[in-house]
Amino acid sequence: MPAWIATGHAAVRSTTGNPGLSSARYPALAAVSEELRPLAVALTRQMLYNDTPNHPRLRGLRTRTSEAVDEIIAQAAPTSSRTWPAHRR
């Protein structure tokens, strides 16, 4: 399977909307063997393997979910005894 790697914001941004480039690993599930179809279905549901419009929608859901979980934890645990990881601030 031929592949391209885009690095850097400008390069990645220039690939969005290009119908010749896609993150979808299994665009035609019917063409996948019966044995591998459960894996293909699972991969099609992951944010990493989705293109616009699903990728931004899933990314937004993940962000909102993380924020809600952080708020719940912050309310449940005393802040003086809890140090949040730097990536969650």
QUINORKA-V706425 format. One record per pair of residues at least 12 apart in sequence whose ideal C-beta (glycine too) atoms are under 7 Angstrom apart, sorted by the first residue. I is the first residue (numbers start at 1). J is the second residue. Records with the same first field share a line. If there is no record, write none. Layout:
I = J ; J
This chain:
4 = 21
16 = 52
17 = 52
22 = 51
23 = 48 ; 49 ; 50 ; 51
24 = 49 ; 51
25 = 43 ; 49
26 = 40 ; 43 ; 44
29 = 41
47 = 59 ; 62
70 = 88
